[in-house]
Structures are given as structure tokens and as C-alpha cells.
């Protein structure tokens, strides 16, 4: 059964215009595609971890060469 079918209750929360603007801004920056999912995640997890894929790729690219060097040295030590 899909999650939407399990969720039959609504939760109403009163917020100010400034608060809804801040919520929407955080939601837009979260990369999530559902405001309901975003709010549930914030309630249950307390935070949204946002990962910049470009920065992660750059970090991985920087680590690749040293890791390959170490792999070669370990392989040499085995023989």
C-alpha cells in the first residue's frame, strides 16, 4: 500500500506570513519534491541534510588519485 493511502489524517498549523515564507524557502532549498514529505522529515528527523552533488563530485575527484596510489602501494606490499 502506498504511503498516501496510509495517511488519512490532516494536521493544521497556524503560521505567520513570515514563517510560511521561511518554510517555503527551506523547502525549495532542500531539494525535496513534496512539502508534506519535507515537513514530516523536519518533524521526525529534526533536519534535512542537503548535499551539493557538484561539491561531492569534486571532493571524490580530489581523493581518487591518492586512493589509487595507496591501493598500488598496498598491492606491492602483498607481493
N, C-alpha and C positions, 0 to 999 in steps of 0.2 A: 504494500500500500504506500502511496506517495505521502510525503510529509504534509502536503497541503490538505489531504483528506483527514489526517490526524488532528490538525489544528482547526478546531471548530469554534474556539472562543476568541473574543476580541479584548484587547487591553487599550483603554483610553487614557491618555496622559495629557494634561494641560501644560502647554509651554508658551512662552512669550515669543513674539516675532524674532527677537534676537536669538533666542535659544533654538528655534526651528532653523534659522539661517545657519547657526553654528553646527547643528546636527547634519543638515544637508551638505555643508562644506566638508565635514569629516567623512560623510558617506561617499561623496564624489571622489575624495582623495583616497578612499580605502581600496578602490579597485573592485569592490563587490558590485553585483548587479541587482541586488534586492535590498530595498530599505528595511523590510521586515527581517531578513536574514542578518543585516548589519546590526539592527537594534538588538536582536536575540543574542548575537555574538558579543556585543558590548555588555549586555546584562550578565550572561553566563560566564564569559571568559574575562571580562574586565578590560580588554584591549583588542585592538586589531593590529596585527603585525603586517606592515606594508613593506614589501620587498621590491626594490628597484632592480628589474631584470638586467638592465644595461650595466649597472654598477656591479651586480653579482657576476656577470659575464666577464667584465674587466678584471675583477678580483681573481676569478678562475683562470683567466688567461695569464695573469702575472704569476700564479702558483704553478702552472703547467710545466714550465721549463725546469725549475728547481726540483719538482717532484720526479720528473723523468731522470734527472741527474742522479738523485738519490736511489731510484729504482735500479739504475745501471750499476751504481756502486754496491748495492746490496747483492745484486746478481753476481757481481765479480767476487764478492766475499764468500759466496756459497761454493764457488768452484775452487 
